[in-house]
């Protein structure tokens, strides 16, 4: 499962507060059971992009739904709720997820969501997403996730990059800086 909550912030919000929060708390998910990786994402509003907004938007890829459930009902998420209120948590069923064994050098992420046409064959959409994920890997993505939400009939593409330049080359959606990346060892 892929999971994300996005907390929109005012354009004049002091993003140093978010970066400090990540620096102080990021390590707490480094050994989270059932987690493949968590990217602590943040973005400043960009006046050159329509609809751009400052945000704190952690992204999770879960190996086990039990880990996700334990996190959402545990103290880590309670801290998010205490600071920002209870955010909407978006969930996607993963079609494809590939990542390098060591993601410690990633600095940026890109994410795109799109509506799945009511007449589209889901199998055809899945095959297209697989090809797009492979293209991102070929362009240097350290991790790619392709997933869909059958409650809203949307698809989601996510990638982690070592540099903003690589991320900009593939940018079709939102761009984020990665403040910390948790990647528990797989047992």
Secondary structure as the mmCIF struct_conf table of DSSP 4:
data_model
#
loop_
_struct_conf.conf_type_id
_struct_conf.id
_struct_conf.beg_label_comp_id
_struct_conf.beg_label_asym_id
_struct_conf.beg_label_seq_id
_struct_conf.end_label_comp_id
_struct_conf.end_label_asym_id
_struct_conf.end_label_seq_id
STRN STRN1 UNK A 2 UNK A 5
STRN STRN2 UNK A 7 UNK A 9
TURN_TY1_P TURN_TY1_P1 UNK A 11 UNK A 12
TURN_TY1_P TURN_TY1_P2 UNK A 15 UNK A 15
HELX_RH_AL_P HELX_RH_AL_P1 UNK A 16 UNK A 25
HELX_RH_3T_P HELX_RH_3T_P1 UNK A 26 UNK A 29
TURN_TY1_P TURN_TY1_P3 UNK A 30 UNK A 31
TURN_TY1_P TURN_TY1_P4 UNK A 33 UNK A 34
STRN STRN3 UNK A 35 UNK A 43
TURN_TY1_P TURN_TY1_P5 UNK A 47 UNK A 48
BEND BEND1 UNK A 49 UNK A 49
TURN_TY1_P TURN_TY1_P6 UNK A 50 UNK A 51
STRN STRN4 UNK A 54 UNK A 56
STRN STRN5 UNK A 59 UNK A 62
BEND BEND2 UNK A 63 UNK A 63
HELX_RH_AL_P HELX_RH_AL_P2 UNK A 65 UNK A 72
TURN_TY1_P TURN_TY1_P7 UNK A 73 UNK A 73
BEND BEND3 UNK A 74 UNK A 74
HELX_RH_AL_P HELX_RH_AL_P3 UNK A 75 UNK A 84
STRN STRN6 UNK A 89 UNK A 99
BEND BEND4 UNK A 101 UNK A 101
TURN_TY1_P TURN_TY1_P8 UNK A 104 UNK A 105
STRN STRN7 UNK A 108 UNK A 115
HELX_LH_PP_P HELX_LH_PP_P1 UNK A 116 UNK A 117
TURN_TY1_P TURN_TY1_P9 UNK A 118 UNK A 119
BEND BEND5 UNK A 120 UNK A 120
HELX_RH_AL_P HELX_RH_AL_P4 UNK A 122 UNK A 138
TURN_TY1_P TURN_TY1_P10 UNK A 139 UNK A 140
BEND BEND6 UNK A 142 UNK A 142
STRN STRN8 UNK A 143 UNK A 149
TURN_TY1_P TURN_TY1_P11 UNK A 150 UNK A 153
STRN STRN9 UNK A 154 UNK A 161
BEND BEND7 UNK A 162 UNK A 163
HELX_RH_AL_P HELX_RH_AL_P5 UNK A 164 UNK A 169
TURN_TY1_P TURN_TY1_P12 UNK A 170 UNK A 170
BEND BEND8 UNK A 172 UNK A 173
STRN STRN10 UNK A 174 UNK A 182
HELX_LH_PP_P HELX_LH_PP_P2 UNK A 184 UNK A 186
#
